[in-house]
């Protein structure tokens, strides 16, 4: 929706080179309409109270409007542009917006002008924004998790922390831990299941199965070291979940799990540059190890 105002043009407004260079561009105000969220917390690239339209798409809209106005005959009047998204409020329920303090709809994103859905760059940008909200709102700790299930379990272990203190980081172990480590005076907490923990213990910066192989022979060696009888069977496993179920009934199982968690904590601390508190969860909700 674009509305023209009756006020005269602002003669100090910057001139657009497209079209006639001698005709000044009118003031343009871009705001959010139905379905576009509004920012309620600091830490985002948009100020509190403004529509959740990132600076780059906002500049793109302004440029396109000015370009169109330069080639359009008639009076130049100030414009108010309302950006709306059908079903935006419903769509926002499937995003991280409420965690970031964006209410009432979705965000109009873009850090470089183009967002590729589910791209590494887009996910990293989401992680970075979540961490910036944690810093800007003065949270004493940040809870990092690899997905929604582990995040729910981590939230239950730290009920004193607000929801915005928790950030889902997927497989970006090194990136997220390094970014969290740069936050001053904020405790770092990491919660995950056994497969991701094993890959972190192996030193993988990125833990997705496509690029991070699971080394169960190393786990089998730890089993032998701690006297677990299942060491040979663990070496033949194809998944971390299989290996975990072999370890749980073993008398030496807790020692093996604690040793793996300690290794993972050391790697995490190396990525973050300072200590990281780790929670190892079972998929049934049990907490197996905390360091």
C-alpha positions as CSV (number, residue, x, y, z in Angstrom):
1,X,0.0,0.0,0.0
2,X,1.4,3.4,-1.0
3,X,-0.1,6.6,0.2
4,X,0.7,10.1,-1.0
5,X,0.8,12.9,1.5
6,X,-0.3,16.5,0.8
7,X,2.8,18.1,2.3
8,X,5.3,19.7,0.1
9,X,8.5,18.0,-0.9
10,X,11.5,18.2,1.4
11,X,14.1,20.2,-0.7
12,X,16.9,18.7,1.4
13,X,16.0,15.1,0.3
14,X,18.8,13.4,-1.6
15,X,18.5,13.4,-5.4
16,X,18.2,10.1,-7.3
17,X,20.4,9.8,-10.4
18,X,17.9,7.6,-12.2
19,X,15.5,9.5,-14.5
20,X,15.9,13.3,-14.3
21,X,18.7,14.3,-12.0
22,X,17.3,17.8,-11.5
23,X,14.1,16.6,-9.8
24,X,14.4,16.0,-6.1
25,X,13.2,12.7,-4.6
26,X,10.3,12.9,-2.2
27,X,10.6,11.6,1.4
28,X,9.7,7.9,1.7
29,X,8.5,6.3,4.9
30,X,8.4,2.5,4.9
31,X,6.4,0.7,7.6
32,X,4.9,-2.7,8.4
33,X,1.3,-3.5,7.7
34,X,-0.7,-6.6,8.6
35,X,1.5,-9.7,8.8
36,X,4.8,-7.9,9.3
37,X,6.2,-8.2,12.8
38,X,7.3,-5.4,15.0
39,X,10.5,-5.3,17.0
40,X,10.2,-5.3,20.8
41,X,13.7,-6.2,22.0
42,X,17.1,-4.6,21.4
43,X,19.9,-6.4,19.6
44,X,18.5,-6.6,16.1
45,X,19.5,-4.4,13.1
46,X,16.1,-2.7,13.4
47,X,15.3,-0.4,16.4
48,X,12.7,-1.3,19.0
49,X,9.3,-0.2,17.9
50,X,10.0,-0.4,14.1
51,X,8.6,-2.8,11.7
52,X,10.8,-5.9,11.3
53,X,12.1,-4.9,7.8
54,X,15.9,-5.4,7.6
55,X,18.0,-2.5,6.4
56,X,19.0,-4.0,3.1
57,X,15.5,-4.8,1.8
58,X,14.4,-1.5,3.2
59,X,17.0,0.3,1.0
60,X,16.1,-1.9,-2.0
61,X,12.5,-0.8,-1.6
62,X,13.4,2.8,-1.3
63,X,15.7,2.7,-4.4
64,X,13.0,1.0,-6.5
65,X,10.4,3.6,-5.4
66,X,12.7,6.5,-6.1
67,X,13.6,5.0,-9.5
68,X,9.9,4.7,-10.4
69,X,9.1,8.2,-9.2
70,X,11.9,9.7,-11.2
71,X,10.4,8.4,-14.4
72,X,6.8,9.2,-13.5
73,X,5.3,12.6,-14.5
74,X,3.4,14.8,-12.1
75,X,3.9,16.2,-8.6
76,X,6.4,14.7,-6.2
77,X,4.7,14.1,-2.8
78,X,6.0,12.3,0.3
79,X,5.1,8.7,0.4
80,X,4.2,6.2,3.1
81,X,4.7,2.6,2.1
82,X,3.1,-0.2,4.1
83,X,4.5,-3.7,3.6
84,X,2.0,-6.5,4.4
85,X,2.2,-10.3,4.3
86,X,-1.0,-12.4,4.0
87,X,-1.1,-14.9,6.8
88,X,2.1,-13.4,8.2
89,X,1.1,-13.7,11.8
90,X,0.3,-17.4,11.4
91,X,3.6,-18.0,9.4
92,X,5.5,-16.3,12.2
93,X,4.5,-19.1,14.6
94,X,6.9,-21.4,12.7
95,X,9.9,-19.1,13.0
96,X,12.2,-17.9,15.7
97,X,10.6,-14.4,15.7
98,X,9.0,-14.6,19.1
99,X,12.4,-15.6,20.6
100,X,13.9,-12.6,19.0
101,X,11.2,-10.2,20.3
102,X,9.5,-9.8,17.0
103,X,5.7,-9.9,17.5
104,X,2.7,-9.8,15.2
105,X,4.1,-11.3,12.0
106,X,7.1,-12.3,10.0
107,X,10.3,-10.4,9.2
108,X,11.4,-9.0,5.9
109,X,14.9,-10.4,5.8
110,X,18.1,-9.8,3.9
111,X,21.6,-9.0,4.8
112,X,23.0,-8.9,1.3
113,X,19.8,-8.5,-0.7
114,X,19.2,-12.2,-1.3
115,X,18.2,-14.9,1.2
116,X,18.5,-18.5,0.1
117,X,16.1,-20.6,2.3
118,X,17.9,-23.1,4.6
119,X,21.3,-21.9,3.4
120,X,24.3,-21.9,5.7
121,X,24.6,-18.2,5.5
122,X,20.9,-17.7,6.4
123,X,21.2,-20.1,9.4
124,X,24.4,-18.4,10.6
125,X,22.8,-15.0,10.4
126,X,19.9,-16.3,12.5
127,X,22.3,-17.7,15.1
128,X,24.2,-14.4,15.2
129,X,21.0,-12.4,15.6
130,X,19.9,-14.6,18.4
131,X,23.2,-14.2,20.3
132,X,23.0,-10.4,19.8
133,X,19.6,-10.4,21.4
134,X,21.0,-12.4,24.3
135,X,23.7,-9.8,24.8
136,X,21.5,-6.8,24.3
137,X,18.9,-8.0,26.8
138,X,21.4,-8.7,29.6
139,X,20.9,-12.5,29.9
140,X,23.4,-14.1,32.3
141,X,23.7,-17.2,30.1
142,X,23.1,-18.5,26.6
143,X,21.8,-22.0,26.0
144,X,22.9,-23.5,22.7
145,X,21.3,-26.6,21.4
146,X,21.4,-28.6,18.1
147,X,17.6,-28.7,17.7
148,X,14.2,-28.2,19.2
149,X,14.1,-31.5,21.2
150,X,17.4,-30.9,22.9
151,X,16.4,-27.2,23.4
152,X,13.2,-28.2,25.3
153,X,15.3,-30.4,27.6
154,X,17.8,-27.7,28.1
155,X,15.1,-25.2,28.9
156,X,13.7,-27.6,31.5
157,X,17.1,-27.8,33.2
158,X,17.5,-24.0,33.3
159,X,13.9,-22.6,34.0
160,X,15.4,-19.4,35.4
161,X,16.5,-18.3,31.9
162,X,14.0,-16.6,29.5
163,X,13.2,-18.2,26.2
164,X,15.2,-15.7,24.3
165,X,18.4,-17.0,26.1
166,X,18.2,-20.2,24.1
167,X,19.5,-20.4,20.5
168,X,19.2,-23.4,18.2
169,X,22.5,-23.7,16.3
170,X,22.0,-27.0,14.4
171,X,25.3,-28.3,13.2
172,X,27.3,-25.1,13.4
173,X,29.4,-26.0,16.5
174,X,32.5,-24.0,15.9
175,X,30.7,-20.9,14.5
176,X,28.2,-20.7,17.3
177,X,30.6,-21.4,20.1
178,X,33.1,-18.9,18.9
179,X,30.3,-16.3,18.5
180,X,29.0,-17.1,22.0
181,X,32.5,-16.9,23.4
182,X,32.7,-13.3,22.2
183,X,29.8,-12.3,24.4
184,X,31.2,-10.7,27.6
185,X,30.2,-12.1,31.0
186,X,27.7,-14.6,29.7
187,X,27.8,-18.2,30.6
188,X,27.8,-20.7,27.7
189,X,25.6,-23.8,28.0
190,X,25.5,-26.6,25.4
191,X,22.8,-29.3,25.2
192,X,22.7,-32.2,22.8
193,X,22.1,-35.9,22.2
194,X,24.8,-38.5,21.9
195,X,25.5,-38.4,18.2
196,X,26.3,-34.7,18.2
197,X,28.3,-35.0,21.4
198,X,30.5,-37.7,19.8
199,X,31.1,-35.5,16.8
200,X,32.0,-32.6,19.0
201,X,34.3,-34.7,21.0
202,X,36.0,-35.7,17.7
203,X,36.7,-32.0,17.1
204,X,34.3,-31.5,14.2
205,X,33.6,-27.8,13.6
206,X,30.4,-28.7,11.6
207,X,28.6,-31.8,12.7
208,X,26.3,-32.7,9.8
209,X,26.5,-36.3,8.6
210,X,27.4,-35.3,5.1
211,X,30.7,-33.8,6.2
212,X,31.4,-35.2,9.7
213,X,31.9,-39.0,9.9
214,X,31.2,-40.7,13.2
215,X,34.3,-42.5,14.5
216,X,32.9,-45.3,16.6
217,X,36.3,-47.0,16.8
218,X,37.5,-44.1,19.0
219,X,34.5,-44.7,21.3
220,X,35.3,-48.4,21.4
221,X,38.8,-47.5,22.5
222,X,37.3,-45.5,25.4
223,X,35.2,-48.5,26.2
224,X,38.3,-50.7,26.4
225,X,40.1,-48.2,28.5
226,X,37.3,-48.1,31.1
227,X,36.7,-51.8,31.0
228,X,33.3,-51.9,29.2
229,X,32.6,-55.4,27.8
230,X,30.7,-54.0,24.9
231,X,33.8,-52.4,23.2
232,X,33.8,-54.8,20.2
233,X,30.1,-54.5,19.6
234,X,30.4,-50.7,19.8
235,X,33.0,-50.7,17.1
236,X,30.6,-52.6,14.8
237,X,27.7,-50.2,15.4
238,X,26.5,-48.0,12.5
239,X,24.9,-45.2,14.7
240,X,25.7,-43.4,17.9
241,X,22.2,-44.4,19.2
242,X,23.1,-48.1,18.9
243,X,26.3,-47.6,20.7
244,X,24.6,-45.7,23.5
245,X,22.1,-48.4,24.1
246,X,25.0,-50.9,24.5
247,X,26.7,-48.6,26.9
248,X,23.8,-47.8,29.2
249,X,23.4,-51.2,30.9
250,X,27.2,-51.5,31.3
251,X,28.7,-50.9,34.8
252,X,31.4,-48.9,33.1
253,X,28.9,-47.1,30.9
254,X,28.7,-43.9,33.1
255,X,32.5,-43.6,33.1
256,X,32.7,-43.9,29.3
257,X,29.9,-41.3,28.8
258,X,31.6,-38.9,31.2
259,X,34.9,-39.4,29.4
260,X,33.3,-38.6,26.0
261,X,31.5,-35.6,27.5
262,X,34.8,-34.3,29.0
263,X,36.4,-34.6,25.6
264,X,33.5,-32.7,24.0
265,X,33.7,-30.0,26.7
266,X,37.4,-29.5,25.9
267,X,36.7,-29.1,22.2
268,X,33.8,-26.7,22.9
269,X,36.0,-24.6,25.2
270,X,38.6,-24.5,22.5
271,X,36.0,-23.1,20.0
272,X,34.6,-20.7,22.5
273,X,37.8,-19.6,24.1
274,X,36.5,-20.3,27.6
275,X,34.7,-23.0,29.5
276,X,31.4,-24.4,28.3
277,X,28.8,-26.3,30.4
278,X,27.6,-29.4,28.7
279,X,24.4,-31.4,29.1
280,X,24.2,-34.8,27.4
281,X,20.6,-36.0,27.0
282,X,19.0,-39.2,26.0
283,X,16.2,-39.0,23.4
284,X,13.8,-40.2,26.0
285,X,14.4,-37.1,28.1
286,X,16.9,-38.4,30.6
287,X,20.0,-36.3,31.4
288,X,22.9,-38.7,31.2
289,X,25.9,-36.4,32.0
290,X,26.4,-32.8,33.0
291,X,29.8,-31.2,33.1
